[in-house]
Every structure is written in structure tokens, then in C-alpha cells.
Amino acid sequence: MKTPTGPLSHIKVLDLSRVLAGPWASQLLGDLGADVVKIERPEIGDETRHWGPPYLADGDGLPTSDAAYFFCCNRNKRSLTVDITKAEGQAIVRQL
């Protein structure tokens, strides 16, 4: 990941949101240089990863199950899977 630039490059944002409003808002913060870490659920991640069609194609042009919707709302973010129902997961979120 390249070094962030922009007016918010000194800020870290934890994104625990789903669907549209929250992901879109934190995406805008990332566009302005914030270090955005999206926290996703184990096993399934953010359910919008598979909303579609349309789906994105892989490097060979073959279809995937990656929804264009998800990527349109989650650019400029890193993603981390954390089970926040467990004490260990809650500790990770607090540490971040």
C-alpha cells in the first residue's frame, strides 16, 4: 500500500459499517487520505461483496463472485476479518 497523501493522511478510520451510507462515507475519508480499515465478519465478510450482478472479472476476464457494488463503496480501504462477538476480536478493534 502506498503512503497516503491528502488532508486526512494523519487520521486512521475504523469502518465497521455495511451496505451503503457508512461504507460510502468512510470511502470519502479514504479518498482524502485517511487510513481506512474495514472490519468484516469471519466467513462471509461484508454481505455486499456478493451482491450483483454486475460482477467483476478476474485478470483473465473470467467472471468472479466479486460484486461491483462492493468495490464501488469500498475503495481506498484495507480490510480485516475480525469476530467482534469474541473477546479477542473486541480487543483487536480497541487496539486499532
RONU-39456 format. One record per residue: residue number from 0; z, y, x of N, C-alpha, C, O in turn. Coordinates in nm, 4 decimals, padded with zeros to 6 digits. Atoms other than C-alpha are relative to their C-alpha. Example, Ala and Ser with C-alpha at 12.3 -4.5 7.8 and 13.67 -1.06 7.14 Angstrom:
<midrens>
nr:nZ:nY:nX:caZ:caY:caX:cZ:cY:cX:oZ:oY:oX
0:00.0000:-00.1190:00.0890:00.7800:-00.4500:01.2300:00.0000:00.1200:00.0900:00.0665:00.1181:00.1936
1:-00.0060:-00.1190:-00.0820:00.7140:-00.1060:01.3670:00.0730:00.1090:-00.0770:00.0899:00.2198:-00.0261
</midrens>
This chain:
<midrens>
nr:nZ:nY:nX:caZ:caY:caX:cZ:cY:cX:oZ:oY:oX
0:00.0000:-00.1178:00.0851:00.0000:00.0000:00.0000:00.0000:00.1230:00.0889:00.0770:00.1315:00.1846
1:00.0086:-00.1194:-00.0822:-00.0949:00.3375:00.1394:00.1179:00.0930:-00.0274:00.1832:00.0839:-00.1313
2:-00.1086:-00.0959:00.0146:00.1573:00.6157:00.1922:-00.0326:00.0951:-00.1145:-00.1391:00.1568:-00.1153
3:00.0291:-00.0869:00.1133:00.1873:00.8101:-00.1332:-00.0058:00.1467:00.0408:00.0666:00.1914:00.1298
4:00.0078:-00.1443:-00.0166:00.0876:01.1730:-00.1416:00.0111:00.0623:-00.1380:-00.0033:-00.0064:-00.2391
5:-00.0092:-00.0689:00.1281:00.1329:01.4314:-00.4118:00.1374:00.0590:-00.0201:00.2296:00.0310:00.0565
6:-00.1249:-00.0729:00.0207:00.4092:01.6449:-00.5552:00.1208:-00.0880:-00.0305:00.2342:-00.0429:-00.0139
7:-00.1128:00.0891:00.0316:00.6225:01.3444:-00.6610:00.0153:-00.1124:00.1019:00.0800:-00.2130:00.0731
8:-00.0002:00.1082:-00.0993:00.5795:01.1392:-00.3410:00.1396:-00.0337:00.0519:00.1571:-00.1359:00.1182
9:-00.1381:00.0247:-00.0451:00.9551:01.1633:-00.2725:00.0853:-00.0683:-00.1077:00.2057:-00.0863:-00.0891
10:-00.0738:00.0547:00.1144:01.0529:01.0025:-00.6062:-00.0362:-00.1470:-00.0216:-00.1525:-00.1859:-00.0108
11:00.0228:00.1396:00.0400:01.0967:00.6342:-00.6988:00.0282:-00.0113:-00.1495:00.1279:00.0417:-00.1987
12:-00.0124:00.0188:00.1443:01.0500:00.5357:-01.0638:00.0036:-00.1493:-00.0296:-00.0824:-00.2243:00.0166
13:-00.0035:00.1385:00.0480:01.1562:00.2050:-01.2181:-00.0560:-00.0013:-00.1411:-00.0052:00.0678:-00.2294
14:00.0657:00.0083:00.1296:00.9318:00.1184:-01.5097:00.0356:-00.1335:-00.0638:-00.0158:-00.2378:-00.0233
15:-00.0362:00.1203:00.0751:01.0914:-00.1321:-01.7482:-00.0638:00.0019:-00.1382:-00.0224:-00.0723:-00.2273
16:00.0627:-00.0171:00.1305:00.8651:-00.0291:-02.0346:-00.1113:-00.1017:-00.0230:-00.1523:-00.1739:00.0679
17:00.1075:00.0910:00.0379:00.5984:-00.2253:-02.2210:-00.0931:00.0702:-00.0970:-00.0573:00.1730:-00.1546
18:00.1027:-00.0355:00.0965:00.2872:-00.1726:-02.4322:-00.0741:00.1278:00.0389:-00.1667:00.1172:00.1194
19:00.0852:-00.1142:-00.0304:00.1601:00.1904:-02.4130:00.0745:00.1246:00.0457:00.0499:00.1709:00.1571
20:-00.0577:-00.1309:-00.0311:00.3810:00.5018:-02.4154:00.0716:00.0019:00.1348:00.0442:00.0885:00.2178
21:-00.0737:00.0039:-00.1265:00.6171:00.4059:-02.1315:-00.0883:-00.0294:00.1195:-00.0808:00.0420:00.2195
22:00.0889:00.0273:-00.1122:00.3551:00.2448:-01.9069:-00.0936:00.1169:00.0314:-00.1205:00.1456:00.1481
23:00.0903:-00.1124:-00.0219:00.1223:00.5403:-01.9564:00.0735:00.1157:00.0672:00.0202:00.1787:00.1586
24:-00.0775:-00.1090:-00.0595:00.3968:00.7934:-01.8753:00.0312:-00.0283:00.1468:00.0158:00.0601:00.2310
25:-00.0322:00.0310:-00.1399:00.5035:00.6129:-01.5570:-00.1263:-00.0071:00.0851:-00.1215:00.0193:00.2053
26:00.1274:-00.0029:-00.0716:00.1373:00.5735:-01.4611:-00.0331:00.1429:00.0429:-00.0800:00.1652:00.1545
27:00.0252:-00.1403:-00.0345:00.1032:00.9529:-01.4721:00.0890:00.0448:00.1155:00.0453:00.1207:00.2020
28:-00.0887:-00.0322:-00.1124:00.4061:00.9828:-01.2427:-00.0555:-00.0595:00.1287:-00.0508:00.0044:00.2338
29:00.0645:00.0617:-00.1158:00.2337:00.7399:-01.0058:-00.1229:00.0765:00.0443:-00.1483:00.0890:00.1641
30:00.1172:-00.0811:-00.0332:-00.0834:00.9490:-01.0234:00.0400:00.1230:00.0806:-00.0371:00.1722:00.1630
31:-00.0502:-00.1182:-00.0706:00.1279:01.2393:-00.8969:00.0744:-00.0365:00.1278:00.1354:00.0500:00.1907
32:-00.0543:00.0420:-00.1280:00.2522:01.0335:-00.6020:00.1316:-00.0740:-00.0028:00.1767:-00.1209:00.1017
33:-00.1276:00.0719:00.0071:00.5758:00.8751:-00.7284:-00.0212:-00.1471:00.0361:-00.1275:-00.2039:00.0113
34:00.0002:00.1435:-00.0296:00.6575:00.5245:-00.6039:00.0491:-00.0704:-00.1255:00.1695:-00.0748:-00.1508
35:-00.0341:00.0621:00.1278:00.6494:00.3372:-00.9357:00.0065:-00.1510:00.0177:-00.0889:-00.2136:00.0641
36:-00.0188:00.1446:-00.0044:00.7890:-00.0162:-00.9513:00.0138:-00.0490:-00.1437:00.1102:-00.0155:-00.2126
37:-00.0019:00.0559:00.1349:00.7086:-00.2001:-01.2743:00.0777:-00.1308:00.0026:00.0440:-00.2222:00.0779
38:-00.0807:00.1209:00.0114:00.9701:-00.4605:-01.3649:-00.0556:-00.0825:-00.1158:-00.0666:-00.0338:-00.2284
39:00.0567:00.0872:00.1028:00.8229:-00.7560:-01.5543:00.0842:-00.1256:-00.0167:00.1582:-00.1656:00.0732
40:-00.0745:00.1222:00.0321:00.9685:-01.0647:-01.7197:-00.0561:-00.1201:00.0749:-00.1764:-00.1278:00.0998
41:00.0484:00.1233:-00.0635:00.9523:-01.4029:-01.5451:-00.0925:-00.0770:-00.0947:-00.0842:-00.0641:-00.2169
42:00.0927:00.0894:00.0707:00.6815:-01.6473:-01.6520:-00.1174:00.0732:-00.0644:-00.2326:00.0401:-00.0363
43:00.1102:-00.0631:00.0735:00.4804:-01.4117:-01.8762:-00.0308:00.1421:00.0448:-00.1387:00.1935:00.0153
44:00.0228:-00.1386:-00.0400:00.5180:-01.0673:-01.7217:-00.0059:00.0903:-00.1216:00.0576:00.0634:-00.2235
45:00.0232:-00.0915:00.1116:00.4135:-00.7801:-01.9436:-00.1023:-00.0667:-00.0921:-00.2092:-00.1080:-00.0471
46:00.0900:00.0718:00.0911:00.2539:-00.9288:-02.2547:-00.1383:00.0631:-00.0098:-00.2337:-00.0044:-00.0483
47:00.1319:-00.0632:00.0084:-00.0291:-00.6745:-02.2388:-00.0934:-00.0442:00.1123:-00.2116:-00.0098:00.1103
48:00.0883:00.0535:-00.1055:-00.1609:-00.8470:-01.9237:-00.1106:-00.0870:-00.0592:-00.2165:-00.1029:00.0015
49:00.0958:00.0938:00.0592:-00.3431:-01.0837:-02.1597:-00.0566:00.0484:-00.1331:-00.1198:-00.0287:-00.2053
50:00.0587:-00.0555:00.1216:-00.4361:-00.8519:-02.4474:-00.1476:00.0252:00.0250:-00.1839:00.0875:00.1247
51:00.1419:-00.0245:-00.0179:-00.8069:-00.8477:-02.4897:-00.0772:-00.0685:-00.1093:-00.0163:-00.1263:-00.1993
52:00.0817:-00.0568:-00.1065:-01.0941:-00.8558:-02.4888:00.0009:00.1519:-00.0033:00.0469:00.2094:-00.1019
53:00.0728:00.0543:-00.1141:-01.2137:-00.6922:-02.2771:00.0933:-00.0508:00.1089:00.2058:-00.0033:00.1245
54:-00.0695:00.0539:-00.1161:-01.1004:-00.8936:-01.9781:-00.0778:00.0381:00.1255:-00.1991:00.0586:00.1212
55:00.0651:-00.0320:-00.1263:-01.1719:-00.8145:-01.6153:-00.0621:-00.1252:00.0604:-00.0214:-00.2373:00.0298
56:00.0623:00.1099:-00.0739:-01.3931:-01.0293:-01.3969:00.0612:-00.0061:00.1394:00.1121:00.0940:00.1897
57:-00.0495:00.0129:-00.1370:-01.2871:-01.1651:-01.0585:-00.1072:00.0473:00.0982:-00.2115:00.0978:00.0567
58:00.0923:-00.0450:-00.1035:-01.4616:-01.0889:-00.7288:-00.1367:-00.0648:-00.0065:-00.2347:-00.0088:00.0428
59:00.1280:00.0698:00.0140:-01.7339:-01.3413:-00.8096:-00.0677:00.0291:-00.1336:-00.1724:-00.0280:-00.1643
60:00.0581:-00.0333:00.1297:-01.7999:-01.1902:-01.1522:00.0377:-00.0946:-00.1115:-00.0142:-00.0833:-00.2226
61:-00.0426:00.0963:00.1023:-01.6296:-01.4749:-01.3382:00.1118:00.0597:-00.0847:00.1940:00.1353:-00.0330
62:-00.1039:-00.0558:00.0863:-01.4092:-01.3915:-01.6381:00.1389:-00.0506:00.0382:00.1550:-00.1632:00.0853
63:-00.1401:00.0355:-00.0226:-01.0313:-01.3927:-01.5984:00.0762:00.0222:-00.1301:00.0162:00.0569:-00.2319
64:-00.0832:-00.0320:00.1162:-00.7411:-01.3582:-01.8423:00.0729:00.1318:00.0211:00.1704:00.1606:-00.0483
65:-00.0607:-00.1302:-00.0288:-00.6544:-01.0151:-01.6962:-00.0605:00.1061:-00.0911:-00.1796:00.1360:-00.0819
66:00.0487:-00.0954:00.0987:-00.6815:-00.7569:-01.9736:-00.0237:00.1378:00.0608:00.0589:00.1895:00.1361
67:00.0300:-00.1369:-00.0419:-00.8486:-00.4249:-01.9049:00.1067:00.0949:-00.0533:00.1409:00.1927:00.0132
68:-00.1049:-00.0832:00.0604:-00.5843:-00.2739:-02.1368:00.1183:00.0150:00.0951:00.1664:00.1260:00.1177
69:-00.1156:-00.0040:-00.0899:-00.3034:-00.3668:-01.8961:-00.0275:00.0895:00.1196:00.0551:00.1736:00.1552
70:00.0304:-00.0761:-00.1207:-00.4766:-00.2191:-01.5941:-00.0268:00.1471:-00.0294:-00.0082:00.2317:00.0580
71:00.0216:-00.1401:00.0370:-00.5681:00.0995:-01.7815:00.1314:00.0753:-00.0177:00.1324:00.1983:-00.0136
72:-00.1307:-00.0638:00.0207:-00.1960:00.1681:-01.8394:00.0949:-00.0199:00.1176:00.2089:00.0262:00.1123
73:-00.0940:00.0355:-00.1065:-00.0509:00.0458:-01.5102:-00.0545:00.0222:00.1408:-00.0137:-00.0471:00.2341
74:00.0501:-00.0262:-00.1352:-00.2461:00.1887:-01.2176:00.1086:00.0712:00.0806:00.2027:00.1276:00.0246
75:-00.0928:-00.0659:-00.0929:-00.0593:00.3222:-00.9132:00.1430:-00.0506:-00.0126:00.2381:00.0266:-00.0008
76:-00.1332:00.0603:00.0099:00.2318:00.0814:-00.9599:00.0059:-00.1263:00.0838:-00.0940:-00.1956:00.1035
77:-00.0286:00.1317:-00.0560:00.3864:-00.2043:-00.7715:00.0673:-00.0781:-00.1113:00.1273:-00.0186:-00.2008
78:-00.0578:00.0816:00.1055:00.5025:-00.4952:-00.9843:00.0972:-00.1003:00.0592:00.0725:-00.1582:00.1649
79:-00.1034:00.0927:-00.0443:00.8143:-00.7079:-00.9507:00.0496:-00.0774:-00.1217:00.0799:-00.0184:-00.2254
80:-00.0530:00.0830:00.1077:00.9249:-01.0000:-01.1670:00.1500:-00.0149:00.0189:00.1960:-00.0597:00.1240
81:-00.1461:00.0065:-00.0060:01.2974:-00.9836:-01.2449:00.0515:-00.0473:-00.1356:00.0075:00.0012:-00.2398
82:-00.0642:00.0462:00.1232:01.5057:-01.1714:-01.5016:00.1249:00.0843:-00.0225:00.2308:00.0560:00.0336
83:-00.1122:-00.0920:00.0205:01.7299:-00.8914:-01.6272:00.1051:-00.0567:-00.0955:00.2052:00.0096:-00.1228
84:-00.1032:00.0638:00.0816:01.9171:-01.1336:-01.8553:00.1055:-00.0670:00.0878:00.2098:-00.1095:00.0381
85:-00.0932:00.0634:-00.0940:02.0893:-01.2733:-01.5446:00.0631:00.1055:00.0907:00.0027:00.2090:00.1189
86:-00.0727:-00.0944:-00.0857:02.3465:-01.1011:-01.3234:-00.0779:00.0332:00.1267:-00.0780:00.1479:00.1714
87:00.0769:-00.0245:-00.1228:02.1255:-01.1428:-01.0164:-00.1130:00.0994:-00.0248:-00.1374:00.1887:00.0563
88:00.1082:-00.0913:00.0348:01.8363:-00.9685:-01.1880:00.0504:00.1405:-00.0262:-00.0127:00.2382:00.0140
89:-00.0587:-00.1315:00.0263:02.0581:-00.6863:-01.3072:00.0395:00.0681:00.1302:00.0242:00.1895:00.1440
90:-00.0369:-00.0560:-00.1306:02.1855:-00.6398:-00.9507:-00.1235:00.0515:00.0738:-00.1179:00.1557:00.1392
91:00.1241:-00.0440:-00.0650:01.8272:-00.6164:-00.8221:-00.0452:00.1336:-00.0578:-00.0817:00.2249:00.0162
92:00.0424:-00.1251:00.0639:01.7423:-00.3470:-01.0766:00.0913:00.1144:00.0421:00.0431:00.2240:00.0707
93:-00.0927:-00.1061:-00.0429:02.0559:-00.1497:-00.9874:-00.0253:00.0407:00.1444:-00.0183:00.1589:00.1780
94:00.0262:-00.0295:-00.1409:01.9752:-00.1767:-00.6170:-00.1264:00.0838:00.0165:-00.1318:00.1739:00.1002
95:00.1246:-00.0769:-00.0079:01.6236:-00.0463:-00.6723:00.0230:00.1431:-00.0436:-00.0703:00.2234:-00.0437
</midrens>
